[in-house]
C-alpha cells in the first residue's frame, strides 16, 4: 500500500472527509469619486479610486479569487475592465460595454476575478466613453504560486511605473470633441505614476523609487495612455527584460524599451552604478514633438542629484521593429503551471480559419469614424453578452456583418454593433493590416495570443514563410506599424463575448473595435458560467425571466 493510499484510508477510518482547499480570496472596496489635480500645472477634474491617482494596486497570486466591490460616486455611469486578465469562462466580469451594464451613479457592483493559470504584469482602467483620459487606472500584479519556479532570483523590491500621454482637457470635453467629428490632437505631456517630473515642474519631485546599492529590483512598466507609444530608459542602467504580459521571456539586456499603448512588461535593474540619483525616463515615440516625463531613482544614503542631461530616446520605426524581433519566449521556464511554456507547440497546430482585418477612417454624415473591415462599431443600449444570453441578439445586433476579408476600398461604412463568431476551440490566424500613417495597438480580452509575424506593406500568403512558429512571446496586445501588417494566432477556447479593440482610444471610441462571440455547443458549466446573480440589467433584458441554466 502506498503512503498516499494509507493516509486516505486512515482519514476515512477516522470519519473525516478529504476536501480540496479553495484558492485564497482577496477583498477590496473601492469608492470612485472625482478629484482635482494639476499634474501639468493646470487644475483638472480626474477620477480617483479611494482618493488615489493612480488607483490602488492589486497584488495577488495566480488563481486567487479577487473580489472588488466598486461604488460609483460619479455623476455618470462607470465600468472597470481588467486589461490582460482572461476571466476564464466568465466574460460576465470583463467590464466592457459589450459584456456589462454600466454601474449607475450612486450604485455599486462587485467584480469576482480569478487570474486562472496566469502570472504577469497587467492594469485596470475605466472602459466607458473617454473616462480613461481622466485616470481611474492602476497596476495589477499576478505572482507565481510558491511551488512554481521563477527563472530569476527574487528581487529586493518591485516598483510600478504606470506611464502614459496626458491631456489637460476633461474627459467629457474630449468626448464632445470626438462627437463633433474632430480628433484629439497632440497630448499635453506624459505622466509617470501621475507625475510629470522635471520636464514640467522645472525641478525634481522627491524620489519615486529608492534602491540599495548591490541589490536587484523589478520594475513593471505599463503604457496606460490614450494614443502615444513610449520609450522607457534609466540613466546609466541596463534593463533586463524578464516578463511580458504574462509570459517569461529570454532575458536580453536593453538600454531602452518601447512600450506601445496598452502594453506591459517587466525588467530587472541592478543597482550597480555609483551611489547617486538617476532619472527613469518615459518619452513619446513617433511624435513630431517629443514629450518626456521623469522620475527620480534614488540610491539610499546618497546626496548626489541626477545628471541633468537626460539620455535621448531612439528614433524611427525601424528601431522599434528590430527590437520587437529580439523578444523571445523562454521555452524552458514555467509560467503559472509547472510545465514549461515551450511545451505548448503553437506552430504545429493546423489553422482552421484566416481572418484579415483592415482598419481605416472616413467621414459619415460629416463626422469622423474609424472602422474595421467596413464596420464602425456602435455600442447598443443592451450589452451584447446579455442580449445573446437572453436570446435577443436579433433585435439588438446581427452576427458577422463584417466578413473575414476587407471589402473594396470604396465600399460604404456601416455603423452598427460589430460582432463576429468564432467556433469553440478552433485555431485561427488573424492578420491586422494597418492602412493608416500612424501606429496601431490592439488588445483582445479573454485570451493570450501568439504574434507570429509583422512586416511592411500588405500581407500575402508568402508572408507566412517569415512567421516565427517556435518562440514568439504569448501576450494579449500587439502593435501594427504604419502601412504594415501583423499576424497573431490563437485557439478560441474561452467561451464568452470578448472585445477586440484598438488601444488608440480615440480610434476605439470612434468605432475601431469588435466583439468575438465564442459559444460552447454543449451549453455546459464546464465551458462557461451562468450569468451571476448580481449582474446588473439594462436595456431590453430588464424584467425578463432567466433563460435555462447551463448544466
Secondary structure in CASP SS format (residue, H / E / C, confidence):
PFRMAT SS
TARGET T0000
AUTHOR 0000-0000-0000
METHOD secondary structure of the structure
MODEL  1
X C 1.00
X C 1.00
X H 1.00
X H 1.00
X H 1.00
X H 1.00
X H 1.00
X H 1.00
X H 1.00
X H 1.00
X H 1.00
X H 1.00
X H 1.00
X C 1.00
X C 1.00
X C 1.00
X C 1.00
X C 1.00
X C 1.00
X C 1.00
X C 1.00
X C 1.00
X C 1.00
X C 1.00
X E 1.00
X E 1.00
X E 1.00
X E 1.00
X E 1.00
X E 1.00
X E 1.00
X E 1.00
X E 1.00
X E 1.00
X E 1.00
X E 1.00
X E 1.00
X C 1.00
X C 1.00
X C 1.00
X C 1.00
X C 1.00
X C 1.00
X E 1.00
X E 1.00
X E 1.00
X E 1.00
X E 1.00
X E 1.00
X C 1.00
X C 1.00
X E 1.00
X C 1.00
X C 1.00
X C 1.00
X C 1.00
X C 1.00
X E 1.00
X E 1.00
X E 1.00
X E 1.00
X C 1.00
X C 1.00
X C 1.00
X E 1.00
X E 1.00
X E 1.00
X E 1.00
X E 1.00
X E 1.00
X E 1.00
X E 1.00
X C 1.00
X C 1.00
X C 1.00
X C 1.00
X C 1.00
X E 1.00
X C 1.00
X E 1.00
X E 1.00
X E 1.00
X E 1.00
X C 1.00
X C 1.00
X C 1.00
X C 1.00
X C 1.00
X C 1.00
X C 1.00
X H 1.00
X H 1.00
X H 1.00
X C 1.00
X C 1.00
X C 1.00
X C 1.00
X C 1.00
X C 1.00
X C 1.00
X C 1.00
X C 1.00
X E 1.00
X C 1.00
X C 1.00
X C 1.00
X C 1.00
X E 1.00
X E 1.00
X E 1.00
X E 1.00
X E 1.00
X E 1.00
X E 1.00
X C 1.00
X C 1.00
X C 1.00
X C 1.00
X C 1.00
X E 1.00
X E 1.00
X E 1.00
X E 1.00
X E 1.00
X E 1.00
X E 1.00
X C 1.00
X C 1.00
X C 1.00
X C 1.00
X H 1.00
X H 1.00
X H 1.00
X H 1.00
X E 1.00
X C 1.00
X C 1.00
X E 1.00
X E 1.00
X E 1.00
X E 1.00
X E 1.00
X E 1.00
X C 1.00
X C 1.00
X C 1.00
X C 1.00
X C 1.00
X C 1.00
X C 1.00
X C 1.00
X C 1.00
X C 1.00
X C 1.00
X C 1.00
X C 1.00
X C 1.00
X E 1.00
X E 1.00
X E 1.00
X E 1.00
X E 1.00
X E 1.00
X E 1.00
X E 1.00
X E 1.00
X C 1.00
X C 1.00
X C 1.00
X C 1.00
X H 1.00
X H 1.00
X H 1.00
X H 1.00
X H 1.00
X H 1.00
X H 1.00
X H 1.00
X H 1.00
X C 1.00
X C 1.00
X C 1.00
X C 1.00
X C 1.00
X C 1.00
X C 1.00
X C 1.00
X C 1.00
X E 1.00
X E 1.00
X E 1.00
X E 1.00
X C 1.00
X C 1.00
X E 1.00
X C 1.00
X C 1.00
X H 1.00
X H 1.00
X H 1.00
X H 1.00
X C 1.00
X C 1.00
X C 1.00
X C 1.00
X C 1.00
X C 1.00
X C 1.00
X E 1.00
X E 1.00
X E 1.00
X C 1.00
X C 1.00
X C 1.00
X C 1.00
X E 1.00
X E 1.00
X E 1.00
X E 1.00
X E 1.00
X E 1.00
X E 1.00
X E 1.00
X C 1.00
X C 1.00
X C 1.00
X C 1.00
X C 1.00
X C 1.00
X E 1.00
X E 1.00
X E 1.00
X E 1.00
X E 1.00
X C 1.00
X C 1.00
X E 1.00
X C 1.00
X E 1.00
X E 1.00
X E 1.00
X E 1.00
X E 1.00
X E 1.00
X C 1.00
X C 1.00
X E 1.00
X E 1.00
X E 1.00
X C 1.00
X C 1.00
X C 1.00
X E 1.00
X E 1.00
X C 1.00
X E 1.00
X E 1.00
X E 1.00
X E 1.00
X C 1.00
X C 1.00
X C 1.00
X C 1.00
X E 1.00
X E 1.00
X E 1.00
X E 1.00
X E 1.00
X E 1.00
X E 1.00
X C 1.00
X C 1.00
X C 1.00
X C 1.00
X C 1.00
X C 1.00
X E 1.00
X E 1.00
X E 1.00
X E 1.00
X E 1.00
X E 1.00
X E 1.00
X E 1.00
X C 1.00
X C 1.00
X C 1.00
X C 1.00
X C 1.00
X C 1.00
X C 1.00
X E 1.00
X E 1.00
X E 1.00
X E 1.00
X E 1.00
X E 1.00
X E 1.00
X E 1.00
X C 1.00
X C 1.00
X C 1.00
X C 1.00
X C 1.00
X C 1.00
X C 1.00
X C 1.00
X C 1.00
X C 1.00
X C 1.00
X C 1.00
X C 1.00
X C 1.00
X C 1.00
X C 1.00
X C 1.00
X H 1.00
X H 1.00
X H 1.00
X H 1.00
X H 1.00
X H 1.00
X H 1.00
X H 1.00
X H 1.00
X H 1.00
X C 1.00
X C 1.00
X E 1.00
X C 1.00
X C 1.00
X C 1.00
X C 1.00
X E 1.00
X C 1.00
X C 1.00
X C 1.00
X C 1.00
X C 1.00
X E 1.00
X H 1.00
X H 1.00
X H 1.00
X C 1.00
X C 1.00
X H 1.00
X H 1.00
X H 1.00
X C 1.00
X C 1.00
X C 1.00
X C 1.00
X E 1.00
X E 1.00
X E 1.00
X E 1.00
X E 1.00
X E 1.00
X E 1.00
X E 1.00
X E 1.00
X E 1.00
X E 1.00
X E 1.00
X C 1.00
X C 1.00
X E 1.00
X E 1.00
X E 1.00
X E 1.00
X E 1.00
X E 1.00
X C 1.00
X C 1.00
X E 1.00
X E 1.00
X E 1.00
X C 1.00
X C 1.00
X C 1.00
X C 1.00
X C 1.00
X C 1.00
X H 1.00
X H 1.00
X H 1.00
X H 1.00
X H 1.00
X H 1.00
X C 1.00
X C 1.00
X C 1.00
X H 1.00
X H 1.00
X H 1.00
X H 1.00
X C 1.00
X C 1.00
X E 1.00
X C 1.00
X C 1.00
X C 1.00
X C 1.00
X C 1.00
X C 1.00
X C 1.00
X C 1.00
X C 1.00
X C 1.00
X C 1.00
X C 1.00
X C 1.00
X C 1.00
X E 1.00
X E 1.00
X E 1.00
X C 1.00
X C 1.00
X E 1.00
X E 1.00
X E 1.00
X C 1.00
X C 1.00
X C 1.00
X C 1.00
X C 1.00
X E 1.00
X E 1.00
X E 1.00
X E 1.00
X E 1.00
X E 1.00
X E 1.00
X E 1.00
X C 1.00
X C 1.00
X C 1.00
X C 1.00
X C 1.00
X E 1.00
X E 1.00
X E 1.00
X E 1.00
X E 1.00
X C 1.00
X C 1.00
X C 1.00
X C 1.00
X E 1.00
X E 1.00
X E 1.00
X E 1.00
X E 1.00
X E 1.00
X E 1.00
X E 1.00
X C 1.00
X C 1.00
X C 1.00
X C 1.00
X H 1.00
X H 1.00
X H 1.00
X H 1.00
X H 1.00
X H 1.00
X C 1.00
X C 1.00
X C 1.00
X C 1.00
X C 1.00
X C 1.00
X C 1.00
X E 1.00
X E 1.00
X C 1.00
X E 1.00
X E 1.00
X E 1.00
X E 1.00
X C 1.00
X C 1.00
X C 1.00
X E 1.00
X E 1.00
X E 1.00
X E 1.00
X E 1.00
X E 1.00
X E 1.00
X E 1.00
X C 1.00
X C 1.00
X C 1.00
X C 1.00
X E 1.00
X E 1.00
X E 1.00
X E 1.00
X E 1.00
X E 1.00
X E 1.00
X C 1.00
X C 1.00
X H 1.00
X H 1.00
X H 1.00
X H 1.00
X H 1.00
X C 1.00
X C 1.00
X C 1.00
X E 1.00
X E 1.00
X E 1.00
X E 1.00
X E 1.00
X E 1.00
X C 1.00
X C 1.00
X C 1.00
X C 1.00
X C 1.00
X C 1.00
X C 1.00
X C 1.00
X C 1.00
X C 1.00
X C 1.00
X C 1.00
X C 1.00
X C 1.00
X C 1.00
X C 1.00
X C 1.00
X C 1.00
X C 1.00
X C 1.00
X H 1.00
X H 1.00
X H 1.00
X C 1.00
X C 1.00
X C 1.00
X C 1.00
X C 1.00
X C 1.00
X C 1.00
X C 1.00
X C 1.00
X C 1.00
END
